[in-house]
């Protein structure tokens, strides 16, 4: 994930922090400092960190529930608009998705009950929602924020938790692709109304959240359609086989000639036995020319190590491996490590477009 940094790994899941979270933290601290001084700034920063701690616990509710069904979660991202756990695949059955979707709100509900018990023990009584924010009461503030988060997440607007439950119910009757598309449209309608409310309030944060919901709904619907279109395919069916490779001792000048001679933009780098050594992309080539000159070898500037794809890997795994690599292409190698093809994002897009049109026509 771009502009994010790993801060810790918990139970095999990387917890990543988006850089914009630090800006949000600084903004809250500065606003508090302007009105109440250093102590107020520290209290505001601590409160925000605790809120995101609750968000992280919410996300680990999803993560642990998904693990029950054999679904790993490589990463969870914390950003100013909340948390996002990236599951390696969707649950296979609608019932499983409902369990995974509701596990997060269940954790938030437990946090609310614990905070309520602590507040009552401290004499808050029935006034759990009545507190003066200028007094910076930590526990009442956390209680109220978690209640809002619980209510917001249960709204049936995809891709929020309530929307995922709705998608699972729709998928039972209409299939995963149609169910996701309908749930995404409902989520985008909600995002439009939320953005309108943010404009009239005015509340800039609501506008940001609305934009996130709208784009995330569209992106996930497209991802589900992509996986459906590639169902039954393997890496061998979507790789480029008419490709050029570069020996590891080739110069960048040789690479430039290959780049200009055709439409190929990424070149597997191989040894004398055509075994994979790395990958030269157009960006690394240009950077290498600027830093080392045309006489440098591709072995000096290529991306390495590169985890190749095996020909028999299913489509969804190959696509996920390509996305997580951060590279525009991945070499395909046989059991001996020899390069037999190349998977690129452009080639996958073209192939899926053809398959969608053929399916629609049939």
Residue pairs with C-beta under 8 A, 6 or more apart in sequence:
1 16
1 18
1 75
1 77
3 18
3 19
3 20
4 16
4 17
4 18
4 19
4 77
4 79
5 16
5 17
5 19
6 14
6 15
6 16
7 15
7 16
7 17
8 14
8 15
9 15
10 60
11 60
11 63
11 64
12 72
13 60
13 63
13 73
13 74
13 75
13 76
13 85
14 74
14 75
14 76
15 56
15 75
15 76
15 78
16 75
16 76
16 77
16 78
17 77
17 78
18 77
18 78
18 79
18 80
20 79
20 80
21 52
21 78
21 79
21 80
23 80
24 48
24 80
25 45
25 48
25 49
28 44
28 45
28 48
29 41
29 42
29 44
29 45
30 41
31 44
32 40
32 41
32 43
32 44
32 45
33 40
33 41
36 136
40 136
43 136
43 138
44 136
46 138
47 136
47 138
47 141
47 142
50 138
50 142
51 142
51 145
52 78
52 83
54 108
54 111
54 142
54 145
54 146
54 149
55 78
55 82
55 83
55 149
56 76
56 78
56 83
57 107
57 108
57 111
58 83
58 104
58 105
58 107
58 108
58 149
58 153
59 76
59 83
59 84
59 85
59 104
60 76
60 85
60 107
61 103
61 104
61 105
61 106
61 107
61 108
62 73
62 85
62 87
62 100
62 101
62 103
62 104
63 73
63 76
63 85
64 103
65 99
65 100
65 103
66 72
66 73
66 85
66 87
66 91
66 100
67 73
68 99
69 91
69 92
69 96
69 100
71 87
71 88
71 89
71 91
71 100
72 87
72 88
73 85
73 86
73 87
73 88
74 86
74 88
74 324
75 85
75 86
76 83
76 84
76 85
76 86
77 83
77 84
77 86
80 208
81 208
81 209
81 212
82 149
87 100
88 320
89 316
89 320
90 97
90 176
90 224
90 227
91 97
91 99
91 100
94 168
94 169
94 171
94 172
95 168
97 164
97 165
97 167
97 168
97 171
98 164
98 165
98 168
98 169
100 164
101 161
101 162
101 164
101 165
101 168
102 161
102 165
104 153
104 161
105 150
105 153
105 154
105 161
108 146
108 149
108 150
108 153
109 150
111 146
112 143
112 146
112 147
112 150
115 139
115 142
115 143
115 146
116 128
116 143
118 139
119 128
119 139
119 140
119 143
122 139
124 140
128 140
128 143
128 144
129 144
129 147
131 137
131 140
131 141
131 144
133 141
152 160
153 160
153 161
153 162
154 160
154 161
154 162
155 162
155 163
155 190
156 162
156 163
156 165
156 166
156 186
157 163
157 186
157 187
157 189
157 190
157 191
157 213
158 164
158 166
158 167
158 180
158 183
158 184
158 186
158 187
158 217
158 220
159 184
159 187
159 213
159 216
159 217
159 220
160 187
160 213
163 183
163 186
163 187
163 217
164 183
166 183
166 186
167 179
167 180
167 183
168 179
169 179
170 178
170 179
170 180
170 182
170 183
171 179
171 180
172 179
173 179
174 182
176 224
176 228
177 224
177 225
177 228
180 220
180 221
180 224
180 225
181 221
181 225
183 217
184 217
184 218
184 220
184 221
185 217
187 213
187 214
187 217
188 213
188 214
188 217
188 218
190 213
191 210
191 211
191 213
191 214
191 217
192 210
192 214
194 206
194 209
194 210
194 213
195 206
195 207
195 210
195 211
195 214
197 203
197 206
198 204
198 205
198 206
198 207
198 209
198 210
199 207
225 356
226 319
226 352
227 315
227 316
227 319
229 352
229 355
229 356
229 359
230 238
230 315
230 316
230 319
230 348
230 352
230 355
231 315
232 315
233 314
233 315
234 311
234 312
234 313
234 314
234 315
234 318
235 309
235 310
235 311
235 312
235 313
235 315
235 318
235 332
235 341
235 343
236 311
236 312
236 332
236 341
237 315
237 351
238 315
238 318
238 343
238 347
238 348
238 351
239 309
239 311
239 332
239 340
239 341
239 342
239 343
239 347
240 264
240 341
240 342
240 343
240 344
240 347
241 340
241 341
243 264
243 267
243 268
243 341
243 342
244 258
244 262
244 264
244 267
245 267
245 268
245 269
245 270
245 274
245 339
246 254
246 255
246 258
246 267
246 268
246 269
246 270
246 280
246 298
247 269
247 270
247 271
247 272
247 298
248 269
248 270
248 271
248 277
248 278
248 297
248 298
248 299
248 302
249 297
249 299
250 269
250 297
250 298
251 294
251 295
251 296
251 297
251 298
252 285
252 288
252 289
252 292
252 293
252 294
252 295
252 296
252 297
252 298
252 301
253 294
253 295
254 298
255 267
255 280
255 285
255 298
256 285
256 289
256 294
258 264
258 267
259 265
259 267
259 282
259 285
265 281
265 282
265 328
265 329
265 344
266 279
266 280
266 281
266 282
266 327
266 328
266 329
266 342
266 344
267 279
267 280
267 298
268 276
268 278
268 279
268 280
268 331
268 339
268 342
269 276
269 277
269 278
269 279
269 280
269 298
269 299
269 302
270 276
270 277
270 338
270 339
271 277
273 338
274 338
274 339
275 333
275 336
275 337
275 338
275 339
276 306
276 308
276 331
276 333
276 337
276 338
276 339
277 299
277 302
277 304
278 298
278 299
278 302
278 303
278 304
278 305
278 306
279 302
279 303
279 304
279 306
279 327
279 329
279 330
279 331
280 298
280 301
280 302
280 303
281 303
281 327
281 328
281 329
284 301
284 302
284 303
285 298
285 301
287 301
288 296
288 298
288 300
288 301
291 301
292 300
292 301
303 327
306 325
306 327
306 330
306 331
307 321
307 325
307 330
308 330
308 331
308 332
308 333
308 337
308 339
309 318
309 321
309 322
309 330
309 331
309 332
309 333
309 343
310 332
310 333
310 334
310 335
311 332
311 334
311 340
311 341
313 321
318 330
318 343
319 348
321 330
322 329
322 330
322 343
322 345
322 348
328 344
328 345
329 342
329 343
329 344
329 345
330 342
330 343
331 339
331 341
331 342
331 343
332 339
332 340
332 341
332 342
332 343
333 339
333 340
334 340
